[in-house]
Amino acid sequence: MTRRSFLPAAALLLGCSCHRTPPPPAAKAPVVSVSEPARQYSRVLDVPPAATGPLRDAIADALGALRTMTGAEFSVASSTAIPEKGIVLVLAGAPGAPRSAADRLKTAGPEAFVLDGTDPNRLFIVANGHDGLNHGLYEYLRQLGCRWLLPGDDWTIVPRRTDVRVSLDRVFAPAFLGRGFFASGGFGNPIPIDPALAARKHWQDWQRRNGFGGLRGPAHVGQVFNTSHKQALLAHPEYLALVNGKRVPWSQNAKLCASNADAVKLFVEDRLNALKAAPWEPVSVEPADGLEYCECERCRAIGNGSNSDQVFYLANQVAKAVAKASPGAKVSLLGYGTHAALPSFPLEPNVYVSLVPEAWQRSTLSPDELLEAWSKRMPELGIYTYWAIPDASRDLPGFNWRDVPRDSIRKWHKHGVTIVGLETSASIGSVGLGLYLASRLLWDPSTDDGALVDEFFRLAFKGAAAPMRRLMERWATEFLPLGSELATAYRDLDEARRLAAGDAEVERRVRAFEEYTEYVRLWLEYSGLAPGPERVAKAREVAVWLSRIQQSSMVSSHRMRTFVLTRMESDAGLRADFAPGQWQTAGWQASSVPIAADEVRRRFDDGRTRYKPLPIQRKRFSGKLVPLRAEGASSPSTPAEMWFIGPTEFEFEVPAGRSALEFEMTVSALSRGIIQGDFFTMKAPDGKIVHRELIPTDGILHRIEVRTPVPGRYRLRVEDQKAAFRLRPPPGVPMAFSWFSSGSLSPPLYFYVPKGLQRIAFYGWSAAPVRISDGDGRPVSVERSPLTIADVPPGQDGRVWSVRDYKSNDSIRMLNAPQSFSLAPDTVMVPEEVVPR
């Protein structure tokens, strides 16, 4: 079995509700007061003598915000007595804390707080701990109208006010006990253009101000264990996994033989030492990354012999010892990779699991099915997932901030998730608004996200809100990495600049998106070049621009610069130009030139001249599909078979009298040993499952008969986890699939060209030139390009066309025709509004 790495260990900084936060340092009761003229509280902040770092930062933010609001200076004091006037920050257990607030906080959680402004002369912020005081102070500022929309001072909103009183009396507690995100790739070391790593500080401050934080959870500890016990493992090779008949050699990623009692004892002792070192933390038992689990006879006898059973068996052994050593302490690990599947035996009550359901898991279940299965087993769970990580997204637009944060967070909350860990990009341009929405929804999933979006654009862009919203909403769901998208973005930004004229704050925000759009332009130009000197020169230009805009946080500059220089390019001269610490090289010198407004203008004008909008108008269609032609032809066409990769969904319209559907399906054997197979799941029109079958990864053709007791729309989902499956549907039954990945040259994929359409256009880069045929099967000439445009000859509109030889990990995206494909010409389904009358 080949070792495969799933995630870097550093990325797995998850939250876990099993954490026991260490008590705050012994100190006098934390108190904060603010003093003022008539309609404010007193202009004094009475603060705890031993305020933690985040709380000290929050106090500094409050002083600055109140000064900006009122024009008055506010001072800081510390005392043990509760003042008669002011804004008072106090721990719930401190003498003098309001009893009603303290009582309400008893079961509200470690970060909960009360804002009590019922006294016109005094505001109480009462919390169970310093984190709660920190959150409470920012919530108070939020009640006054302060917003930290995106990282950096340019995105901070502080309104002018003469009255800083609030009249509410309310308990605030986060719906999720852990709300963190990890900037994939980090921020690197200081460079001349960002010597103090301002970009990192911008994101850290922004997370604190928007309520991220809370409890953390498991990370890989197998590597640390293997390094700490290297000599013992070298002396006892039988402690390590048996793979392909041999004990694996020692390495940081080696797995233990879970059935070896001495190896288990060594691991348990190591984890008990970890408990002693940090008794308030759950003990991580997550193994090293990779796939080489033990195949010895005794390990295969643990439970059902799966990788999950080995991993969770070892977790149970540690959990028993931890419970005995420290009642109430917990152990934690991930549901990830090949141990994402539920074990076949019960887990100890002090085991906490954080699922990684949406990538890398090999459980045979869909992400939602996996979450559902685990939530029935465990009273609480963690989630770790990925939003627009730079290595995959290249920090281009495309993250669906309109739907993903809302839908995901509400789903997780419904299933008992208590901790959310996001691995994402430190890029305002690609994911910033999505993270802002998440910051509010993670505290309260019922938050009106639509109102948040309205407020965001109104506050950030004022009179320029309309074109900026148009730009960002299009980027959320319709972005295409094409020059035509740049042309449309230039149009929106040009309008926004004109509307922002005279408002320096809005001008700076629009300019930040202009600088981001220039990055998008440079990246598209670079990635479209063939290897050679021109590509190397463009890579240098990309790296320089990334460095020059680093402090804006519009792009995850460090990660993308590193990605280009070390993974996409191998040119020695280019790498020398950006050698770490060699600040006199031409690359770093060019990177140190500040960006002037007129330069952005020149670049903007050049791009607007060079790139033109799409020569067609994009069209949207309803999602309700109906058969284009009714079943009943004397000899229905035999549908083609096709290799698909990844989870794929199909629709079938079963006519009256059709009692069964027959399918043929094969799952590639290349993933044998990594996953068991692909689930074939068919649902009836009422949503109930009528057939569910695991098709093994054996490369053998399987015939599947599905009973169809009633006519109507049946929906099939094949849960392929990148094994690749070949499917042949039944002949003569109307079918449709919309989004797909093709593992080999596709057979003809049939689609409908609506009546009146003069040019057909779709996006999708194929590994081989695609071939298009019109409604009579005649070839249609097209150029090889990610954007395919073909003229529709007279009489060929309102017909079924086909495209073949498409091979790509990304689906074809129809731009002005329905996003619906079939494997036979007489089974096409289309949106009901385009059916010929």
C-alpha positions in Angstrom: 0.0 0.0 0.0 1.4 3.4 -0.9 1.6 6.0 1.8 -0.7 9.0 1.2 -0.6 12.2 3.1 -4.0 13.7 3.8 -3.3 16.9 5.8 -0.3 18.7 7.3 -0.3 18.2 11.1 -0.1 21.9 11.6 -3.4 22.4 9.9 -5.4 20.3 12.4 -6.0 22.9 15.1 -9.6 22.0 15.9 -11.9 23.0 18.7 -13.2 20.5 21.1 -15.9 20.9 23.7 -14.1 18.4 25.9 -11.5 21.0 26.7 -11.2 22.0 30.3 -10.0 25.6 30.3 -7.4 26.4 33.0 -8.7 28.7 35.6 -7.7 32.4 35.2 -4.8 33.5 37.4 -5.7 34.5 40.9 -6.6 38.2 40.8 -9.0 40.7 42.2 -12.4 40.9 40.7 -12.1 42.3 37.1 -14.0 45.5 36.8 -14.3 48.0 33.9 -15.8 51.4 34.0 -16.2 54.2 31.5 -16.8 57.9 32.5 -18.5 60.7 30.7 -20.5 63.8 30.4 -24.3 63.8 30.9 -25.6 61.1 28.5 -22.7 58.8 28.7 -21.3 56.7 31.5 -18.3 58.0 33.4 -15.1 58.4 31.3 -13.3 55.7 33.3 -12.7 52.1 32.4 -12.2 50.2 35.7 -10.3 47.1 34.6 -9.1 43.9 36.2 -5.5 44.1 37.6 -4.6 40.8 35.9 -6.4 41.2 32.6 -5.3 38.7 30.1 -3.7 39.6 26.8 -6.9 39.5 24.7 -8.8 41.4 27.3 -6.1 44.1 27.5 -6.3 44.4 23.7 -10.1 44.7 23.9 -9.8 47.4 26.5 -7.4 49.3 24.2 -9.9 48.9 21.3 -12.7 50.2 23.5 -10.8 53.3 24.6 -10.0 54.1 21.0 -13.6 53.5 19.8 -15.2 55.5 22.6 -12.8 58.4 21.9 -13.6 58.3 18.2 -17.4 58.1 19.0 -17.6 60.9 21.5 -14.5 63.0 21.0 -13.8 62.6 24.7 -10.8 60.9 26.4 -11.5 57.8 28.5 -9.2 56.7 31.2 -8.5 53.2 32.8 -8.5 52.4 36.4 -8.4 49.2 38.5 -10.2 48.7 41.8 -11.7 46.0 43.9 -14.9 47.9 44.7 -17.8 48.1 42.2 -18.0 51.8 41.1 -21.3 53.7 41.2 -21.0 55.0 37.7 -19.4 53.7 34.5 -19.0 50.5 32.5 -18.2 47.7 34.9 -16.6 44.5 33.8 -16.7 41.9 36.5 -16.4 38.1 36.9 -19.7 36.4 37.9 -18.1 35.0 41.1 -16.5 38.2 42.3 -17.9 40.1 45.4 -20.4 42.7 44.3 -21.2 41.1 41.0 -24.9 41.5 40.2 -26.6 38.4 41.6 -29.2 38.1 38.8 -26.5 38.1 36.1 -24.3 35.6 38.0 -27.2 33.2 38.5 -28.1 33.3 34.8 -24.4 32.6 33.9 -24.1 29.5 36.0 -24.9 27.0 33.2 -24.2 29.3 30.2 -20.7 28.2 29.4 -17.1 29.5 29.8 -17.4 32.3 27.3 -20.9 33.6 28.2 -21.5 37.1 29.4 -24.3 39.4 30.4 -24.8 43.0 29.2 -27.0 44.7 31.8 -27.7 48.4 31.1 -30.8 48.8 33.2 -29.0 51.3 35.5 -28.8 54.6 33.6 -25.5 55.4 35.3 -23.8 52.1 35.0 -23.4 49.3 32.5 -22.4 45.8 33.8 -20.6 43.4 31.6 -20.5 40.2 33.7 -18.9 37.0 32.5 -17.7 33.6 33.7 -14.1 34.2 32.6 -11.8 36.6 31.0 -12.8 35.4 27.5 -16.4 36.3 28.3 -15.4 39.8 29.4 -13.4 40.2 26.1 -16.4 39.1 24.1 -18.7 41.3 26.2 -16.7 44.4 25.6 -16.8 43.9 21.9 -20.5 43.2 22.0 -21.1 46.4 23.8 -19.2 48.3 21.1 -21.2 46.4 18.5 -24.4 47.5 20.2 -23.1 51.1 19.7 -22.7 50.5 16.0 -19.0 49.4 15.7 -18.2 46.9 13.1 -15.0 45.1 12.1 -16.2 44.0 8.7 -12.9 42.7 7.4 -9.3 42.7 8.6 -7.4 46.0 8.8 -8.2 49.5 9.9 -9.8 50.4 6.6 -12.6 48.0 7.3 -13.4 49.2 10.8 -16.6 51.2 11.3 -16.9 53.5 14.4 -19.9 55.8 14.3 -20.1 59.2 16.0 -22.3 59.2 19.1 -23.1 61.5 22.0 -24.7 58.7 24.0 -22.8 55.5 24.7 -25.5 54.0 27.0 -27.3 50.7 26.1 -30.5 49.7 27.8 -30.6 45.9 27.2 -30.3 43.2 29.8 -29.4 40.0 28.1 -27.2 36.8 28.3 -25.0 36.2 25.3 -23.4 32.7 24.8 -21.9 31.2 21.7 -23.9 28.4 20.1 -20.6 26.7 19.3 -18.0 26.3 22.1 -15.2 26.5 19.6 -15.1 28.8 16.6 -11.7 28.9 15.0 -10.1 29.2 11.6 -6.6 28.3 10.5 -5.0 30.3 7.7 -3.7 27.5 5.4 0.0 28.1 4.7 0.3 30.7 7.5 2.0 34.1 7.1 5.7 33.2 6.9 8.5 35.4 8.2 8.9 39.2 8.0 9.8 40.5 4.6 10.8 44.1 3.6 7.3 45.1 2.5 5.8 43.7 5.7 8.5 43.7 8.4 6.1 43.5 11.3 3.9 40.9 9.7 1.0 43.4 9.7 -1.1 40.9 7.7 -0.9 38.3 10.4 -1.8 40.9 13.1 -4.8 42.2 11.0 -6.3 38.7 10.9 -5.5 38.0 14.6 -7.1 41.3 15.7 -10.1 40.7 13.4 -10.8 37.2 14.8 -10.6 38.5 18.4 -13.0 41.4 17.6 -15.5 39.2 15.9 -15.8 36.5 18.5 -13.7 33.7 17.1 -12.0 31.5 19.7 -13.1 29.1 22.3 -12.1 25.6 22.8 -9.6 23.6 20.7 -9.3 20.0 19.9 -7.2 17.2 18.4 -4.1 17.5 16.2 -1.9 14.7 14.9 0.3 13.4 17.8 1.6 10.3 16.1 4.6 12.1 14.6 5.5 13.6 18.0 5.1 10.2 19.7 7.3 8.5 17.0 10.0 11.1 17.4 10.0 11.0 21.2 10.2 7.2 21.3 12.4 6.7 18.3 15.0 4.5 20.1 12.3 2.3 21.6 10.6 1.8 18.3 13.9 1.1 16.5 14.7 -1.5 19.2 11.3 -3.1 18.9 10.2 -3.2 15.2 7.3 -5.4 16.2 5.7 -2.3 17.8 5.2 -0.9 14.3 2.5 -1.8 11.7 2.9 -4.9 9.4 2.3 -3.8 5.8 2.6 -6.2 2.8 4.1 -8.8 5.1 6.9 -6.6 6.5 7.1 -4.3 9.5 7.3 -0.7 8.3 10.6 1.1 9.0 10.6 3.8 11.7 9.4 7.2 10.4 7.5 10.1 11.8 4.4 8.8 10.0 4.7 5.2 11.0 1.6 3.6 12.6 1.6 1.3 15.7 0.7 -2.3 15.7 -2.5 -1.8 17.7 -2.7 -5.4 18.9 0.8 -5.3 20.4 0.3 -4.9 24.2 3.7 -3.4 24.8 3.3 -0.9 22.0 -0.1 0.1 23.4 1.3 0.4 26.9 4.1 2.7 25.6 1.5 4.9 23.8 -0.8 5.0 26.9 2.1 6.1 29.1 3.1 8.8 26.7 -0.5 10.2 26.6 -0.8 10.1 30.4 2.4 12.2 30.6 0.7 14.6 28.2 -2.3 14.8 30.6 0.0 15.7 33.5 1.7 18.4 31.4 -1.7 20.1 30.5 -4.4 18.7 32.7 -7.0 21.1 31.4 -6.5 20.0 27.8 -8.1 16.8 26.2 -5.5 14.3 25.3 -5.1 13.9 21.6 -4.7 10.3 20.4 -4.8 11.1 16.6 -2.3 8.9 14.8 0.3 10.2 12.4 -1.0 11.0 8.9 -0.9 8.5 6.1 -2.5 5.1 5.3 -0.1 2.3 6.4 -2.2 0.7 9.1 -1.3 -2.7 10.5 -2.3 -5.8 8.5 -1.2 -8.4 11.0 -3.7 -11.2 11.9 -4.3 -9.9 15.4 -5.0 -6.3 14.3 -7.4 -7.6 11.6 -9.2 -9.3 14.5 -9.9 -6.0 16.3 -13.6 -5.4 15.6 -14.1 -5.8 11.9 -10.4 -5.3 11.2 -10.9 -1.8 9.6 -8.5 1.1 10.0 -11.2 2.8 12.1 -11.4 -0.1 14.5 -7.7 -0.1 15.0 -7.6 3.7 15.7 -10.6 3.8 18.0 -9.5 0.7 19.8 -6.3 2.5 20.7 -8.3 5.6 21.6 -10.4 3.5 24.0 -7.3 2.1 25.7 -6.0 5.6 26.4 -9.5 6.8 27.4 -9.7 4.2 30.1 -6.3 5.1 31.6 -7.1 8.8 31.4 -10.4 8.4 33.1 -8.8 6.5 35.9 -6.0 9.0 36.3 -8.2 12.1 36.1 -11.9 11.6 36.3 -13.6 14.0 33.9 -10.6 14.3 31.6 -11.1 13.4 27.9 -9.3 12.1 24.9 -9.9 13.4 21.4 -9.2 12.4 17.9 -10.3 13.0 14.4 -12.8 11.1 12.2 -10.7 11.5 9.2 -9.2 9.7 6.2 -9.7 5.9 6.5 -10.7 6.2 10.1 -13.6 8.5 9.4 -16.0 5.6 9.5 -17.7 4.7 12.7 -16.0 1.9 14.7 -17.9 -1.4 15.0 -17.8 -1.2 18.9 -18.9 1.5 21.4 -16.5 4.2 22.4 -15.6 5.1 26.0 -17.7 8.0 27.3 -14.7 10.3 27.5 -13.8 10.1 23.8 -14.5 13.2 21.7 -14.4 13.0 17.9 -13.9 15.8 15.4 -15.1 14.8 12.0 -13.4 15.8 8.7 -16.4 14.9 6.5 -16.0 17.1 3.4 -12.6 16.1 2.2 -10.1 13.2 2.5 -12.6 10.9 4.3 -12.9 7.4 3.0 -15.9 6.1 4.9 -18.1 5.3 1.7 -20.7 7.8 3.2 -21.4 11.2 1.9 -20.4 14.1 4.2 -24.0 14.5 5.3 -24.5 10.8 5.9 -21.3 10.6 7.8 -22.4 13.5 10.0 -25.8 12.0 10.5 -24.3 8.6 11.5 -21.8 10.0 14.0 -24.4 12.4 15.5 -26.6 9.4 16.3 -23.6 7.7 18.1 -22.1 10.7 19.9 -23.9 13.4 22.0 -21.5 16.1 20.7 -19.0 16.3 17.9 -16.5 18.6 16.3 -16.2 19.5 12.6 -13.1 20.4 10.7 -13.6 21.6 7.1 -12.1 23.6 4.3 -13.2 26.9 2.8 -11.3 28.1 -0.3 -7.9 27.0 0.9 -5.3 28.8 -1.3 -3.6 25.7 -2.7 -6.9 24.7 -4.3 -8.6 28.0 -4.9 -5.4 30.0 -5.8 -7.1 32.8 -3.9 -9.4 33.5 -6.8 -13.0 34.3 -6.3 -15.6 31.5 -6.3 -16.3 30.8 -2.6 -20.1 30.9 -2.2 -20.4 33.2 0.8 -24.1 33.6 0.2 -25.1 30.0 1.0 -22.2 28.0 2.4 -21.7 29.7 5.8 -25.4 29.9 6.6 -26.3 26.4 5.4 -23.3 24.6 6.8 -23.4 26.2 10.3 -27.1 25.6 10.7 -26.7 22.0 9.6 -23.8 21.5 12.1 -25.8 23.0 14.9 -28.7 20.8 14.2 -26.5 17.7 14.5 -25.0 18.5 17.8 -21.7 19.9 16.6 -20.1 22.0 19.4 -16.8 22.9 17.8 -16.1 24.2 14.3 -12.6 24.4 12.9 -12.2 26.0 9.4 -9.0 25.7 7.3 -9.2 28.6 4.9 -7.3 31.4 3.2 -6.1 34.6 4.8 -7.6 36.4 1.8 -10.2 39.1 2.0 -10.8 38.9 -1.7 -11.6 35.2 -1.9 -13.3 34.4 1.4 -13.4 37.5 3.6 -17.2 38.1 3.5 -17.9 34.4 4.1 -15.8 34.5 7.3 -17.5 37.6 8.5 -20.9 36.0 8.1 -19.6 32.9 9.9 -18.4 34.9 12.8 -22.0 36.0 13.6 -23.7 32.7 12.7 -21.3 30.7 14.9 -22.6 32.7 17.9 -26.2 32.5 16.8 -27.1 30.2 13.8 -30.6 31.9 13.6 -29.0 35.3 12.7 -30.6 36.9 9.7 -27.6 36.5 7.3 -29.5 38.5 4.6 -29.7 41.5 7.0 -25.9 41.1 7.7 -25.1 41.2 4.0 -27.3 44.3 3.5 -25.5 46.0 6.4 -22.1 45.0 5.2 -22.5 46.6 1.8 -24.2 49.7 3.2 -21.5 50.3 5.8 -18.5 49.3 3.7 -19.3 51.0 0.4 -22.1 53.5 1.1 -23.1 55.1 -2.3 -21.0 52.5 -4.2 -22.7 49.5 -2.6 -24.7 48.5 -5.7 -21.8 47.8 -8.1 -19.7 46.3 -5.3 -22.5 44.0 -4.4 -23.1 43.1 -8.0 -19.4 42.2 -8.3 -19.1 40.1 -5.2 -22.4 38.3 -5.7 -21.4 37.3 -9.2 -18.0 36.2 -7.9 -19.8 34.0 -5.3 -21.6 31.7 -7.7 -20.7 32.6 -11.3 -17.0 33.4 -11.4 -15.1 32.1 -14.4 -11.3 32.4 -14.6 -11.5 34.2 -18.0 -10.5 37.5 -19.3 -14.2 38.3 -19.9 -14.8 38.1 -16.2 -12.0 40.6 -15.7 -13.8 42.9 -18.2 -17.0 42.7 -16.2 -15.2 43.3 -12.9 -13.5 46.4 -14.4 -16.9 47.7 -15.3 -18.3 47.2 -11.8 -15.2 48.7 -10.1 -15.1 51.7 -12.5 -18.7 52.5 -11.5 -17.9 52.0 -7.8 -14.9 54.3 -8.0 -17.1 57.1 -9.6 -19.8 56.7 -6.9 -17.2 56.6 -4.1 -15.4 59.8 -5.2 -14.9 62.2 -2.4 -15.4 59.6 0.4 -11.8 58.7 1.3 -12.8 55.6 3.4 -14.9 54.1 0.6 -12.3 55.0 -2.0 -9.7 53.0 -0.1 -12.0 50.0 0.1 -12.8 50.0 -3.6 -9.1 50.4 -4.3 -8.3 47.3 -2.3 -10.6 45.3 -4.6 -8.9 46.9 -7.6 -5.6 45.7 -6.3 -7.1 42.2 -5.7 -8.5 42.2 -9.2 -5.1 43.0 -10.5 -3.8 39.9 -8.7 -6.6 37.9 -10.4 -5.6 39.2 -13.7 -1.9 38.4 -13.2 -2.7 34.9 -12.0 -4.9 34.2 -15.0 -2.3 35.5 -17.4 0.4 33.4 -15.7 -1.5 30.2 -15.4 -2.5 30.3 -19.1 1.1 30.3 -20.3 3.1 27.3 -21.4 6.4 26.5 -19.6 9.2 28.8 -20.8 10.8 32.2 -20.2 7.6 34.1 -20.7 5.9 32.1 -17.9 8.9 32.5 -15.6 8.8 36.3 -16.2 5.0 36.4 -15.4 5.6 34.2 -12.3 8.1 36.9 -11.1 5.5 39.6 -11.7 2.9 37.6 -9.7 5.3 37.1 -6.8 6.2 40.8 -6.8 2.6 41.9 -6.8 1.7 39.5 -4.0 4.5 41.0 -1.9 3.5 44.6 -2.6 -0.2 44.0 -1.5 0.7 41.7 1.4 -0.3 44.2 4.1 -3.8 44.7 2.6 -4.7 41.1 3.4 -6.6 40.9 0.1 -4.7 37.8 -0.8 -2.9 35.2 1.3 0.3 36.6 -0.1 2.9 34.5 1.7 1.2 31.2 0.8 0.6 32.1 -2.8 4.1 33.5 -3.3 5.5 30.3 -1.8 3.2 28.2 -3.9 4.4 29.8 -7.1 8.1 29.8 -6.2 8.4 26.3 -4.8 5.6 24.2 -6.3 4.7 25.7 -9.7 8.1 26.9 -10.9 11.5 25.3 -10.7 13.6 28.1 -12.3 16.7 28.6 -10.2 17.1 32.3 -11.1 13.5 33.0 -10.0 14.0 31.3 -6.7 17.3 33.1 -6.1 15.4 36.4 -6.8 13.3 35.6 -3.8 15.7 33.8 -1.5 14.7 34.3 2.1 16.8 36.9 3.9 18.5 38.0 0.7 16.7 41.3 0.6 19.0 42.9 -2.0 18.0 40.7 -4.8 16.0 42.1 -7.7 12.8 40.3 -6.7 12.7 41.6 -3.1 13.8 45.1 -4.3 10.9 45.2 -6.7 8.6 43.9 -4.0 9.5 46.8 -1.7 8.1 49.5 -4.0 4.9 50.9 -2.5 1.8 51.0 -4.7 0.8 54.4 -5.8 -2.8 55.2 -6.7 -1.9 56.3 -10.2 -0.2 52.9 -10.8 -3.4 51.1 -9.9 -5.2 53.4 -12.3 -2.8 52.6 -15.1 -3.0 48.9 -14.6 -6.8 49.1 -14.4 -7.0 51.0 -17.6 -4.7 48.6 -19.4 -6.7 45.6 -18.3 -10.0 47.3 -19.3 -8.6 47.9 -22.7 -7.2 44.4 -23.2 -10.1 42.3 -22.0 -13.6 42.3 -23.4 -16.9 41.0 -22.0 -18.4 37.7 -23.1 -19.8 37.9 -26.6 -22.9 36.1 -25.4 -25.4 36.9 -22.6 -25.3 34.4 -19.8 -28.7 32.9 -19.0 -30.2 31.2 -15.9 -32.8 28.5 -16.0 -35.1 27.0 -13.3 -34.0 23.8 -11.6 -37.3 22.0 -12.4 -36.5 19.5 -15.2 -39.1 17.7 -17.4 -38.5 15.2 -20.1 -37.9 16.7 -23.5 -39.5 13.7 -25.3 -41.9 11.3 -23.8 -40.9 7.6 -23.5 -42.5 5.4 -26.1 -40.2 5.2 -29.1 -40.4 1.8 -30.7 -36.6 1.3 -30.2 -35.1 3.6 -27.6 -31.5 4.5 -28.0 -28.9 2.5 -26.0 -27.3 4.9 -23.5 -23.6 5.2 -23.4 -21.5 4.2 -20.4 -19.3 6.8 -18.8 -16.6 6.9 -16.2 -17.4 9.5 -13.4 -15.2 10.6 -10.6 -16.5 11.9 -7.3 -20.0 12.1 -5.9 -22.5 12.4 -8.7 -26.3 12.8 -8.7 -28.8 11.8 -11.4 -32.5 12.2 -12.0 -34.8 9.7 -13.7 -38.4 10.2 -14.8 -40.0 6.7 -14.4 -43.2 6.4 -16.4 -46.3 4.6 -15.3 -46.1 0.9 -15.7 -42.3 0.7 -15.4 -41.8 -1.5 -12.3 -38.0 -1.6 -12.3 -34.8 0.1 -13.6 -31.7 -1.9 -14.6 -28.3 -0.3 -14.3 -24.7 -1.5 -14.9 -22.0 -0.2 -12.7 -18.3 -0.8 -12.1 -16.0 0.8 -9.5 -12.3 1.0 -10.3 -10.1 -1.4 -8.4 -7.3 1.2 -8.1 -8.6 2.3 -4.7 -9.0 -1.2 -3.3 -7.7 -1.3 0.2 -8.3 2.4 0.7 -12.1 2.4 0.4 -14.6 -0.5 0.4 -16.6 0.7 -2.6 -19.2 3.2 -3.8 -22.7 3.4 -2.4 -25.5 3.4 -5.0 -28.5 5.0 -3.4 -31.8 5.5 -5.2 -34.7 7.6 -3.7 -38.3 7.5 -4.7 -40.4 10.6 -5.5 -41.3 10.8 -1.8 -37.6 11.0 -0.8 -37.5 7.5 0.7 -34.6 5.2 -0.2 -35.8 2.3 -2.4 -32.4 0.8 -3.1 -29.0 1.1 -1.5 -26.1 -1.1 -2.4 -22.4 -0.9 -1.9 -20.6 -1.6 -5.2 -17.1 -2.9 -4.3 -13.8 -1.6 -5.7 -13.2 -4.8 -7.7 -13.3 -3.5 -11.3 -16.1 -6.0 -12.0 -19.4 -5.1 -13.8 -22.3 -5.3 -11.4 -25.9 -5.3 -12.6 -28.3 -3.5 -10.3 -32.1 -3.8 -10.4 -34.1 -1.1 -8.7 -37.8 -1.6 -8.0 -39.9 1.5 -8.9 -43.3 0.9 -7.3 -44.7 4.3 -8.3 -44.1 6.5 -11.4 -42.4 9.9 -11.0 -39.0 11.4 -10.4 -36.3 9.1 -8.9 -33.0 10.5 -7.7 -29.8 8.5 -7.7 -26.6 9.4 -5.9 -23.4 7.5 -6.3 -21.1 8.3 -3.4 -17.7 7.9 -5.2 -14.7 9.0 -3.2 -12.4 9.5 -6.2 -12.2 5.8 -6.9 -14.0 6.4 -10.3 -17.1 4.5 -11.3 -18.6 3.5 -14.7 -22.3 3.7 -15.1 -24.7 2.7 -17.8 -28.3 3.8 -17.2 -31.4 1.9 -18.5 -32.5 2.7 -22.1 -35.5 4.9 -22.8 -35.9 6.5 -19.4 -35.5 10.3 -19.3 -32.4 11.2 -17.2 -30.3 14.1 -16.3 -27.1 14.9 -14.5 -25.8 18.4 -14.1 -22.4 18.5 -12.5 -19.7 15.8 -13.1 -16.1 14.9 -13.4 -15.0 12.7 -16.2 -12.3 10.2 -15.6 -11.7 9.4 -19.2 -12.7 10.8 -22.6 -16.4 11.1 -22.3 -18.9 9.5 -24.6 -21.4 11.9 -26.3 -23.1 14.0 -23.7 -26.4 15.2 -25.0 -27.8 18.6 -24.1 -30.5 20.9 -25.4 -30.0 24.1 -27.4 -33.0 26.3 -26.6 -35.1 27.7 -29.4 -33.9 31.1 -30.7 -30.3 30.7 -29.5 -27.8 31.8 -32.1 -24.6 30.9 -30.3 -24.0 28.2 -27.7 -21.3 28.7 -25.0 -19.9 26.7 -22.2 -16.8 26.8 -20.0 -14.6 23.8 -19.2 -11.0 23.0 -19.9 -10.7 19.4 -21.2 -7.5 17.4 -21.3 -8.3 16.5 -24.9 -10.0 18.6 -27.6 -13.8 18.3 -27.4 -16.0 17.4 -30.3 -19.4 19.0 -30.7 -22.2 17.8 -33.0 -25.4 19.6 -33.9 -28.9 18.2 -33.8 -28.3 16.2 -37.0 -25.0 14.7 -35.7 -22.9 17.0 -37.9 -19.6 18.2 -36.5 -19.5 21.8 -35.4 -16.2 23.6 -35.6 -14.8 25.1 -32.4 -11.5 26.3 -31.1 -9.7 24.5 -28.3 -10.1 26.9 -25.3 -11.6 26.8 -21.8 -14.4 28.9 -23.3 -16.2 27.0 -26.1 -18.4 29.1 -28.3 -20.2 27.7 -31.4 -22.6 29.3 -33.8 -26.0 27.7 -34.0 -26.9 27.2 -37.7 -30.5 28.0 -38.8 -32.8 25.2 -37.9 -30.4 23.8 -35.3 -31.9 25.7 -32.3 -34.5 23.8 -30.3 -32.6 20.6 -31.0 -30.5 18.1 -28.9 -26.8 18.5 -29.5 -23.8 16.6 -28.1 -20.3 17.1 -26.8 -17.8 14.3 -26.5 -14.2 13.5 -25.5 -14.5 15.8 -22.4 -12.0 14.8 -19.7 -11.6 17.0 -16.6 -11.9 17.1 -12.9 -14.3 20.0 -13.3 -17.7 19.9 -14.9 -18.7 21.6 -18.1 -20.5 24.8 -17.1 -23.2 25.8 -19.6 -23.4 29.6 -19.9 -26.5 30.1 -22.0 -28.1 26.6 -22.3 -29.6 24.4 -19.5 -27.1 22.7 -17.2 -28.5 19.2 -18.0 -26.9 16.2 -19.7 -28.0 12.8 -20.7 -26.2 9.7 -22.1 -28.7 9.1 -24.9 -30.4 11.6 -27.3 -33.9 10.5 -26.6 -33.7 10.8 -22.8 -32.7 14.4 -22.4 -34.5 16.5 -19.7 -34.7 20.2 -19.7 -36.1 23.1 -17.5 -39.8 23.3 -18.0 -39.7 26.8 -19.4 -37.8 25.8 -22.5 -39.9 22.8 -23.5 -41.2 23.5 -27.0 -44.9 24.3 -26.9 
